[in-house]
Each structure stands twice: as structure tokens, then as C-alpha cells.
Amino acid sequence: MCNRSLPMPGTPFGWTETSLLADPTARKLGLDWFSQHLYHNTERMLACAQIPSAGTFVDSIFLEVGDGFCDIIARLQIEYELPLHEAHAALRPHMWSKFRGDMAPFFSEFLDHEMTTAIAPEHMLYRRCVFDENESMYSVCREFASEDRVVFLMGTYSHDERLPHCNRSRPRLFWFILERTGQNTSRLRAMLYNAPYQLSGRRQPMREFLTMAFAIETSGIEDDALFSIYQDAVRKEIAPKLREEMALFRIEAASRDSLSTR
């Protein structure tokens, strides 16, 4: 199935260190279990992200988890003047394009297609995205639907026994929740969780990350000031990406018109 280490101190989620095993039976169970586990923790993630109940917005929050580490949750919410089924029809192609990495500048390799098809036909994939020689991302993506809600999610494995070990990785857990808010209205809520980077199995603290990623000299900076500097630097870096996310999931008038003529 999956190997999962005990939660590290300060981490809000105990499944950020999850490995996918090589044995075919265990591997299939691991793909199903991990994606199911994320789905059944959707409400927990909503509570952690503290997304307001109304309004269209995009922002990010930073959670100090002790010992100089920080978790990041990017939050997005868009309200639609569309019933759930129409919003789903308009958004679904964009969501799966994102999960496939169609527009990503990195190489993607789709893996275990027979397994994901057997688990959830046309609603699941597993891929390896190669950033560079030291870092790859192994992510399972899946769609779950109920009468009043559709949940698209992505979670990364820290290690895949069939694939090369990465010296650098970052646990990522993404939820996109499309839900009915009325007979003819719906909304999309997104929560994009990023844990600290892992360098050869060691978590990277904020102080070290600022020096490595932004060339900021941090010696002599007090912890409170360091946290503010970290937030400012990371917010500035991720703001363009969040604006792209917002634009990707807006449903323009042309899309609404095409749906109404079907």
C-alpha cells in the first residue's frame, strides 16, 4: 500500500510523508487509499484554511508550526451565477488540463494508467513531473462527485519505490471544491497546501530557505522579523501564480452562452 512516517512535530497533516510501494497490489491500494484519504479530509482542510463563506478572492496564509518552519496555504474562492452542473461542465476541462500539466514548462510522465483507470475511470491520474535533476513531483489527482459537491484533489508522494529518489522535494496537497450554493448558483473554493521543502530527508526552515531562494542574509534577524520577511518574500513570488489560477477558473460569458445552447 503506502508507507507513512509518523507526523513530524508541528505539521498539521500526518500524510505529507507518504511513499508509494512498488508491489502491484500494494501500489494500487496506495493510489486509492491516499486519494480517498485526502477526499475524506476535505472538511478538515476547509476548517484549517478558514475560507470566508462568501465573496470572490485570492490570498495566502502562513502558519508557523514551530522550530523555524512554516506551512503555506494559498486560498481562492470564486462565486458563479450558474447551477452546479453547468459550472462543473465549464470548469472540468480546465481542471484536468491543470492536473495533466498541459501548460507546464516541465516534462510530465503519466504512470500506472491501468491502475488508475481500474480505480476511477476518467476521474484519476498519476504522474511524475520533473523539475530538474534533483527534484521531481509524484502526484495523484482524482475527482469525487456527490449531489451537491465536486472535489478535485491532488496529493504528492514523498517517494515512489519504482522511481529515482529525489534529493529535493516539497509536500503539496491541493483541494478544489466546487459546490452548490443555490438552485442557480455555485462556488469554487481552492486550498493549496505547501509544506516546507525536504532536502535529503531534512525539512528546510524559513531562515535557510530565504537565503537559498532569495539571497537574503538572515543572520542576526529576530524570529518575529524573520517571519514577516518570509511572508513578504513568498507572497511576492507566488502572487502572479495565484492570479493565473484565478483567471483559469473564471467562467466567462462566452462559456456560459455555449453551455446554455447545448
C-alpha positions as CSV (number, residue, x, y, z in Angstrom):
1,M,0.0,0.0,0.0
2,C,1.7,3.2,1.3
3,N,4.5,3.7,3.8
4,R,3.6,6.7,6.0
5,S,6.1,8.0,8.6
6,L,4.8,9.4,11.9
7,P,3.8,13.1,11.7
8,M,6.7,15.4,12.3
9,P,6.3,17.8,15.2
10,G,4.4,20.9,14.1
11,T,2.9,19.5,10.9
12,P,-0.9,19.8,10.7
13,F,-1.2,16.8,8.4
14,G,0.3,13.4,9.1
15,W,0.2,12.2,5.5
16,T,2.8,14.6,3.9
17,E,5.4,11.9,4.2
18,T,3.8,9.2,2.2
19,S,5.6,6.7,0.0
20,L,4.1,4.6,-2.9
21,L,5.3,1.0,-2.9
22,A,6.5,-1.0,-5.9
23,D,4.4,-4.2,-5.4
24,P,1.5,-4.0,-7.9
25,T,-1.2,-4.9,-5.3
26,A,0.1,-2.6,-2.7
27,R,0.7,0.1,-5.3
28,K,-3.0,0.0,-6.5
29,L,-4.2,0.1,-2.9
30,G,-1.8,3.0,-2.1
31,L,-3.1,5.1,-5.0
32,D,-6.7,4.5,-4.0
33,W,-6.1,4.9,-0.2
34,F,-4.1,8.2,-0.5
35,S,-6.6,9.9,-2.8
36,Q,-9.5,8.7,-0.7
37,H,-7.8,9.8,2.5
38,L,-7.4,13.4,1.0
39,Y,-11.1,13.4,0.0
40,H,-12.3,12.3,3.4
41,N,-10.2,15.1,5.0
42,T,-11.8,17.9,2.8
43,E,-13.8,19.3,5.8
44,R,-10.7,19.3,7.9
45,M,-8.8,21.3,5.3
46,L,-11.6,23.8,5.0
47,A,-11.5,24.3,8.7
48,C,-7.7,24.8,8.7
49,A,-7.9,27.2,5.7
50,Q,-10.6,29.3,7.3
51,I,-12.1,30.4,4.0
52,P,-14.8,33.1,4.4
53,S,-18.3,31.8,3.5
54,A,-18.9,34.4,0.8
55,G,-17.1,36.6,-1.7
56,T,-14.6,36.2,-4.5
57,F,-11.0,36.5,-3.5
58,V,-7.5,35.0,-3.7
59,D,-4.8,35.2,-1.0
60,S,-2.4,33.1,1.1
61,I,-1.9,32.4,4.8
62,F,1.2,31.4,6.6
63,L,1.2,29.0,9.5
64,E,4.1,29.0,11.9
65,V,4.5,25.4,13.0
66,G,7.4,25.7,15.4
67,D,11.2,25.3,15.3
68,G,11.5,27.8,12.5
69,F,9.2,26.1,10.0
70,C,6.2,27.5,8.1
71,D,3.4,25.9,6.1
72,I,1.7,27.9,3.3
73,I,-1.9,27.7,2.3
74,A,-3.0,29.6,-0.8
75,R,-6.7,30.2,-0.8
76,L,-9.1,31.0,-3.7
77,Q,-12.8,31.5,-3.9
78,I,-15.0,32.3,-6.9
79,E,-18.7,32.6,-7.0
80,Y,-20.7,31.7,-10.1
81,E,-24.2,32.6,-11.3
82,L,-24.5,29.1,-12.6
83,P,-26.1,25.9,-11.3
84,L,-23.6,23.3,-10.1
85,H,-23.9,21.0,-13.2
86,E,-23.2,23.9,-15.6
87,A,-20.2,25.2,-13.6
88,H,-18.8,21.7,-13.5
89,A,-19.1,21.3,-17.2
90,A,-17.3,24.6,-17.8
91,L,-14.6,24.0,-15.2
92,R,-13.8,20.4,-15.6
93,P,-11.7,20.6,-18.8
94,H,-9.5,23.4,-17.3
95,M,-9.1,21.4,-14.0
96,W,-7.9,18.3,-15.7
97,S,-5.7,20.3,-18.1
98,K,-4.0,21.7,-14.9
99,F,-3.7,18.2,-13.4
100,R,-2.1,16.8,-16.6
101,G,0.3,19.8,-16.7
102,D,-0.7,20.6,-20.2
103,M,0.7,24.2,-20.0
104,A,3.5,23.4,-17.5
105,P,7.1,24.1,-18.7
106,F,8.3,20.8,-17.2
107,F,8.4,17.2,-18.5
108,S,5.5,15.1,-17.3
109,E,5.3,11.3,-17.4
110,F,1.9,9.6,-16.8
111,L,2.2,6.4,-14.8
112,D,0.1,3.4,-13.8
113,H,-2.7,4.2,-16.2
114,E,-4.2,0.7,-16.0
115,M,-4.4,1.0,-12.2
116,T,-5.9,4.5,-12.1
117,T,-8.4,3.5,-14.8
118,A,-9.4,0.5,-12.7
119,I,-9.8,2.6,-9.6
120,A,-11.7,5.6,-11.1
121,P,-12.1,5.6,-14.9
122,E,-11.6,9.1,-16.4
123,H,-11.5,10.5,-12.9
124,M,-7.9,9.8,-11.8
125,L,-4.3,10.0,-12.9
126,Y,-0.8,9.6,-11.5
127,R,2.1,11.5,-13.0
128,R,5.7,12.3,-12.5
129,C,6.7,15.9,-13.1
130,V,10.5,16.5,-13.5
131,F,11.7,20.0,-12.4
132,D,15.4,19.3,-12.6
133,E,17.9,16.5,-11.9
134,N,17.4,16.9,-8.2
135,E,13.6,17.4,-7.9
136,S,10.6,15.6,-9.2
137,M,7.0,15.6,-8.1
138,Y,5.0,12.4,-7.9
139,S,1.3,13.4,-7.8
140,V,-2.0,11.6,-7.7
141,C,-5.0,13.5,-8.9
142,R,-8.7,12.5,-8.6
143,E,-12.2,13.8,-8.9
144,F,-15.0,12.9,-6.5
145,A,-18.6,13.9,-7.1
146,S,-21.8,13.9,-5.0
147,E,-25.1,15.6,-5.4
148,D,-24.1,19.0,-4.1
149,R,-20.3,19.0,-4.4
150,V,-17.5,18.0,-6.7
151,V,-14.0,17.7,-5.2
152,F,-10.9,17.8,-7.4
153,L,-7.7,17.0,-5.5
154,M,-4.0,16.4,-5.9
155,G,-1.5,15.0,-3.4
156,T,2.2,14.3,-3.7
157,Y,4.1,11.2,-2.6
158,S,7.4,11.9,-0.9
159,H,8.8,8.8,-2.6
160,D,7.9,6.2,-5.2
161,E,9.8,2.9,-4.9
162,R,9.8,2.5,-8.7
163,L,11.2,5.9,-9.4
164,P,14.5,7.7,-8.7
165,H,14.9,9.1,-5.2
166,C,14.8,12.9,-5.1
167,N,17.2,14.9,-3.1
168,R,14.8,17.9,-3.0
169,S,11.0,17.7,-2.8
170,R,8.1,19.6,-1.4
171,P,4.9,18.0,0.0
172,R,1.9,19.5,-1.7
173,L,-1.8,18.9,-1.1
174,F,-4.4,20.7,-3.3
175,W,-8.2,20.7,-2.9
176,F,-10.6,22.3,-5.4
177,I,-14.1,22.2,-4.1
178,L,-17.0,23.1,-6.5
179,E,-20.3,23.2,-4.5
180,R,-23.9,24.2,-4.9
181,T,-24.9,27.4,-3.1
182,G,-28.4,27.7,-4.5
183,Q,-30.6,26.4,-7.3
184,N,-28.8,28.5,-9.9
185,T,-25.6,29.5,-8.1
186,S,-22.4,27.7,-7.1
187,R,-18.8,28.5,-6.0
188,L,-15.3,27.1,-6.3
189,R,-13.1,27.1,-3.2
190,A,-9.4,26.1,-3.6
191,M,-6.9,25.4,-0.9
192,L,-3.3,24.8,-2.0
193,Y,-1.2,23.5,0.9
194,N,2.6,23.6,0.7
195,A,4.8,22.2,3.5
196,P,8.5,23.1,3.9
197,Y,10.9,21.8,1.3
198,Q,12.7,18.5,2.1
199,L,16.4,18.4,1.4
200,S,17.8,14.9,1.6
201,G,15.1,14.0,4.1
202,R,15.6,17.1,6.2
203,R,13.0,19.8,6.4
204,Q,14.2,23.3,5.4
205,P,13.5,26.1,7.9
206,M,12.4,29.6,6.8
207,R,15.8,31.1,7.6
208,E,17.6,28.7,5.3
209,F,15.0,29.0,2.6
210,L,15.3,32.8,2.5
211,T,19.0,32.6,2.0
212,M,18.8,29.9,-0.7
213,A,15.8,31.2,-2.7
214,F,16.1,34.9,-2.3
215,A,19.7,35.5,-1.3
216,I,18.6,37.3,1.9
217,E,21.2,37.4,4.7
218,T,19.3,36.3,7.8
219,S,22.0,36.1,10.5
220,G,21.1,38.5,13.3
221,I,17.4,38.8,12.4
222,E,15.0,38.1,15.2
223,D,12.4,35.3,14.7
224,D,9.4,37.6,14.6
225,A,11.0,39.9,12.0
226,L,12.2,36.8,10.0
227,F,8.6,35.5,9.8
228,S,7.5,38.9,8.4
229,I,10.3,38.9,5.8
230,Y,9.5,35.4,4.8
231,Q,5.8,36.2,4.3
232,D,6.6,39.3,2.2
233,A,9.1,37.5,0.0
234,V,7.0,34.4,-0.6
235,R,3.7,36.4,-1.2
236,K,5.5,38.5,-3.8
237,E,6.8,35.3,-5.5
238,I,3.5,33.4,-5.6
239,A,1.2,36.3,-6.4
240,P,1.5,36.0,-10.2
241,K,0.8,32.3,-10.0
242,L,-2.3,32.9,-7.9
243,R,-3.6,35.5,-10.3
244,E,-3.2,32.9,-13.1
245,E,-5.2,30.4,-11.0
246,M,-7.9,32.9,-10.6
247,A,-8.0,33.7,-14.3
248,L,-8.0,30.0,-15.2
249,F,-11.2,29.2,-13.2
250,R,-13.3,32.2,-14.1
251,I,-16.2,31.3,-16.2
252,E,-16.6,34.0,-18.9
253,A,-19.8,35.0,-20.6
254,A,-18.8,33.1,-23.8
255,S,-18.5,29.8,-21.8
256,R,-21.9,30.5,-20.2
257,D,-23.5,31.1,-23.6
258,S,-22.1,27.9,-25.1
259,L,-23.5,25.9,-22.1
260,S,-27.0,27.4,-22.5
261,T,-27.2,26.4,-26.1
262,R,-26.4,22.7,-25.5
